[in-house]
């Protein structure tokens, strides 16, 4: 804890003190800060802090990579050290202005970040679901556990409930989160998702066709909740305050619900089918080439923030087919980073770089590649290219072998092997090993300029 407090203090000094903080938050691996004055930032000092393995800027946000789990601890320690009024944060009005300004600077990245924010809170549930499903697959195999499934059917049934629960209420969770992200009432977001998922829709015929509960999946939910938020805000500005509390939710439900059933759910269904079938067709028929392109270009997408637009695709693939063939391919991009980092570790004479690599490799093996990307391969240049090439080779093989997982997203690297569909686990591990070796060899051959500092 003393190291965490020291790092929090050093970061505060490096960003110009608490008074320079506009917004402070964290994700799984990064401390995310928006500041009032970029000129007060001491980026050279921040990048050289022993607990910081990388730095990246997205829009108005400065992101310091400190590692999984540690990011939340550092932010908590920073908040404890901040004693100014409202901990140096701007009020909601000023924050909204800053966010609007950031949107103007990088609208595409910010829009995709909003989309990802709908699903990021669901990551723990997806991880639990995927790992439980993997455990069930193991327990069903007589060659591994014998007659366990025969003797303990109730236990498998209970585990099945645990593993599938997140998908049972998926649309509701997405509806609530979408309402939060797009500025609507959380309960109303859940209600809109509930309307689209109601089993009673099957009893209603519209335009000569029976309605389908849940059609369009999360895509339809996103479209409807965005409309709901817009309608709710418009009504709030138009209705007198004395009756707004009563009429707004009533009119919002009637208006949005009607448009949803008549237009948005069919539209969402068409988009959902196009995404699921299109992605599956590309992977099935594209083979080696598609796998190489997807994995080889994934890390550049991560750098631009455009990878966040893939999140609904992962969800749609699992909802449509019960498995996800895209995630194992993309995970090879991070695996290539592992091989590249090992090559750098063996070649470099820089003591600090060796220390960074040794600290980042364990989490890199577990699928958390940001410390390796931003702390090692990307700053060195050529190793990043070598890592992408290694990942491309691994992704090509994973695609050719048609390896798939039962999880949407949230797990990568070695842990993903626990969620791979039966019969493909060894192929995934083989692809993992080849990507590491390829990343190592490409980086070794390309070389790099060993930093003196």
N, C-alpha and C positions, 0 to 999 in steps of 0.2 A: 504493500500500500504506500510505503514511503516513496518508492520509485514512481508510482502513478501520480502522487501529489507533486513530486518534483517535475515530472514531465508536464503536468497540467500548468504549473507555474511558469515553466519555460515557454510553453505555447502561448500563454497569455501575454507574456512580455514580447514574444516574437510578432504577435498580431497587433501590437500597439496598445495593449491594456484593455481593460473591460469597457472603457468608454468608447472604444472603437468598434465594439461588437454590435452588429445590427441583428443578427440571428445566430443561434448556436444550437446544433443538434448532432446526432450521430446515426450512422447505419451500422451494419454488422462489423465493418472493418475500418470505417473512416470517421474522423472528426470533421464535421461540416460547419464552416463559418462564413457568414456574410458580414462584411465590414462597412463602416461608413466612409473610410478614406483608405484606398489601396496604397497610397504613398507612405502610410505609417507601418505597412507590413515590412518585416525583415525576412524575406523569403530565403535568403542565403542561410541565415541562422536557423530558420525553421527546418530546412531540408537537412541540416547537419546534426540535428538533435538525435541522440542515440536511440530514442524510442520511436522515431519517425522513419518509416522505411520507404516512403514515397509521397509525392505531392502531385495533385492535378487540379485544374480549374475548370468548372463547368458553369457557364453563364456568369452570374455574379457570385458564385459559391467557390470558396477555397476549401479544398479537401485534403486532409492530412491522413495518410494511411498508417495506423498504429497497430492493426491486427485484430483478429476476431475476439470478441468478448472484451478486449481492452478498450475499445472505442467508447463503449458506454461508461466504463469506469473513469476514463479520462475526462469525459464531458461532465460527469457527476462531480468530479474533483474540481474542475474549472468553475462550475456553478457555485460550489462551496466557497471558492476563493473570491468570487465576485460579490462585492458588498455595496455597489452603487445602486441608485434608484432603479428598480425593476431589473437589477443585475445588468445594467448597461444596455438593455434591449430597447428597441423602439416600440412605440405603441402600435396598435393594430392598423391605424390609418397610415402611418409612415411605412410600416412593413408592407402593406398592400401596394403602396406607391413603388416601393423598391422591387416588389415582385413583378409589377406591371412593366417596370423599366427593364427588368431582366428578360421578360418575355419578348419585349421588342428587340432585344439584342440577339436572342437565340430562341426564336419561337418554336422551331421543330424540336430541339432538344428539350425544351421546357414542357411541350405538349406530351412528348413520350415519357418524360419523368413523371408527369401527373398520372399517365396511364399506368406506369409501373407502381406508383404509390398506392393504387387500388389493390394490387396483388401482393406487394411486399409484406404487409402485416399478416398475410396468410402463410408465409414461408414456414414457420414452426409447425403448423398443422399439416402442410404438405410433406415435410420431412418425416414427421411421426407416421403419417399414413403410408408413405413409401417404404419406410423401414419395417413397419408392422406387416405390410404385404409381403416383403421379402422374407421375413421370418416365417410367415404362413407357408410360402412356397417351399422353404427348407423342411418344415415340419411335415409336409405332405409327401416328401420323397422317401420311400422305403429304403433306398440304398444308403441314405444318410442316417435316418432316425428309426428305421425299422417300422414296427406297426403302431407308431405313435398316433397317427390319424385315426386308426381303427379303435384304439383304446380311449382316446380323449377327444371325441367329436365335439363335445360341448365347449371345450377350451378353444378349439379351432373356430367354432361359431362365434364365440365372444370376441376373439381376436379379429375375426372378419368384420364384426360390427365396429370395433375400434378403428380398423384400417379404412373403412369406407365412409365413416361418419362425415368427414369433411366434404365429400362429394354429394352427400345427401342434402346438405345445407349450403352448397357452394354458391348458388345464385343469390341466396339471401345475404351471405357474407359479402359478396361482390356488390350487391345493391347498397348495403349500409356503407361500405368503404367508399364507393363511388360518390354517394351523397356527401360524405365528409370531404372528399377531395374537391368536388365541384361546387361546394357551398350550399348544399341543401340540408333539409332535416333528415337526420339519420333514420328515424323510424319510417319516414315516407319512402326513403330509398329501399328499405326492407319490404315495405308494402308493395312497391312497384314490382320488385323481384318475385314477391309472393303471388301477385296476380298472374305473372307470366308462367309460374310453375304450378299453379293450382290444378289439381286433378279434374276439377269440375269443367275445365275448358273442353275436355274430350266429349262432353255431353252437349256441346253447342256447335251448331252448323252455321257457317257464315260463307255467303257467296257459293253455296253448294258444296262446301268442303267442311269436314269436321276439324275443329281447332286441335292443335297438338300441344299439350302441356310441356313446358320447358324447351320448346322449339327455339333455336337460335342460341341457346346456352348463354354464356357470359357476354357474348357480343350483343345479343338482344337486350340483355340487362343494362349494359353500358349505354346503349342508344337511348333506352327509355329513361334511365335515371338522369342522363344529361338533359333531356327534354324536361323532366320533372323539375330539376333545379332551376331551369330557365323560367318555366311557368310559375313556380313558387315565388321567385324573386319579382317577376312582373306583377303578380297579384299583390304582393306585399307593398309595392310602391303605389298601387292603384286603389286598394281598399282602405276605407277609414279604419283607424286604429281600434275603434270600439268593436268592430265586427270582424276584423282581419283574422283574429285567432280562431274564429269559428268557420268562416267561409273559405279561408285560404286552403286548409287541408281538404275540405269537401270538394271545392272546384278543381284543385290540383289533381286529386284522385280521379274525378270524373273525366276531366279533359285529357290528362296524360294516359289514363287507363284505356280510354276509347281509341286514342291515336295509336297506342301500343298494340292493341289487338288487331286493329284494322290494317295498320301499315308497318310499324316498326318491328313487330315480332316476325312477320313474313320476311322483311328486309334482313333482319338479323339472322334468320334461318338460311337465307340465300348466301349471305356473307360467310356464315359459319361453315356451311357445306363446302363453299369454294375454298376456304382456308384449309379445312381438314383434308379434302380430297386432293387439292392442289399440292399441298406439302407432301402428302403420302405418295402421290404419283411421281413427284420430282425425285423423292428418295428411292422409291422402288425401281424406277426406270433409269435414273441418272447414274446410279452405281458409284464407281470410283470417282468420276469427275465431279459430280454434285457434292459428294462427301468432302472432297479436297477443297472445293470452293467455299463451302459453308464453314468448315473448320478453319481454313487458312485465312479467311477474311473476318472471322468473328472478333478477334482481339482489336483490330482497327475499328470495328463497330463499337466495341466497348469504350474505346478512347473518345469517340464522338458522342456517346450516349444513345446512339440509334438502336443498340441492342435491346433497349427497354421495350421497343415495339414488338419484340418477339414473344413477350410474356403471354399475351392472350392466345397466341398460336400454340404454345405448349399446353395450355389448359384445354383448348379446343381439341387437340389431338387425343388427349386422354379421355375427354368426354365422348368423343365420337367413336374411338376404336378400343378404348380400355388400355392403351399403351402409347408411349411417346418414342418415336424413332428419331426425333430431332435432337433431343438432349444428349444422348450418348455421343453423337457426332460432334456437337459443339463443345462438349467437355474435353475433347482431345486438344483443343486449342490451349487450355491451361496445362495439359500434360506436357505439351511441347516446351512450355516454359520451364518445367522441372528439369528436363534434359539440358536445355540451354544454360540454366543456372548452375548445374553441376559442371558443365564445361568451363564456365567463367570461374567457378570456385577452384578448379584445378589449374587454371592458367594465371589468374591474377596474383600479384604480389602485394596488393593493397590490403592492409590489415582490417580497415574498417569495412571494406566491401566484403571480405571474407566473413566478418561478423554478421553483416546484414544477411548474406546468403544462408549462413548456418541457422539464423533465426527464422528465416522465411521458408526454408525448404520443408520443414515438417508440416506446416499448414498448407503449403503448395501441394504436397502429396495428397492431402485431404480435400483438395479441390478449391482452396481459397488462394487464388493466384495473384491478387492485387499487390501484395508486398513484393513479389518477384517481378511483376511487370513494371511497377512504378519505381521500385527501389533498385532494380538490377538491370533487366534486359533493355527496357525502353531508354533510360539515360545513356546506355552504352551504344545504342543504335543497331549495329550488326547482329548482336545476340537476339534482339527482338525479331529481326527478319528470320534468323535461324530457328527461333521458337515457332514462328508462324509456319515455316516450311515443315518442321517436324509435326506440328499439329495437323497440317494438311494431309500428310501421309497417314497419320493415325485415323483421321476422319474419313479418308477415302476407304480404308479397310473396314472400318465400323459400318459405313454405309453399304459396302459391297456384301458384307456378312449379314446385313439386315438385323443388327443388334438393336433392341428396344428396351425401354424401362417402363415401369408402371407408375412412375412419379412424374409430376408436371415440371417442377423446377425446385431449386433450393439445395440440391445435393449434386456434387460433382466429384471428380477424382476417384480415389479408391473406394470411398463409401458408396458411390453409385453402384458398385458391383453387387451390393446387397439387394438392390431393387431391379436388377436386370431380369428379364423374363427367362423362364426355365429353358435350359438348353443353350443359352447364349452367354452365360457368365464367363466361361473360359475364353471365348472369343473376345469379349470385352477386355479381359485382363491381358490377353495377347496384344490387342490393339494398343492398350495402355503402355505396355512394355516397348513396343515398336516405336510409338510416338516419343517416348523418353529417349530411346537410343538415337532416333532420327534428329530430334532437337539437339542432342549432344553433338552428333557428328556434323550437322550443318553449322552449328556455332563454332565448333573447333576449326572447321575448314575456312569459314568466313573470317574468323579472328575478330579482334577489337583493340582499341587503344586503351591500354591499362591506365586508369587514372592515378595520378600521383597523390591527389587529395581525395 
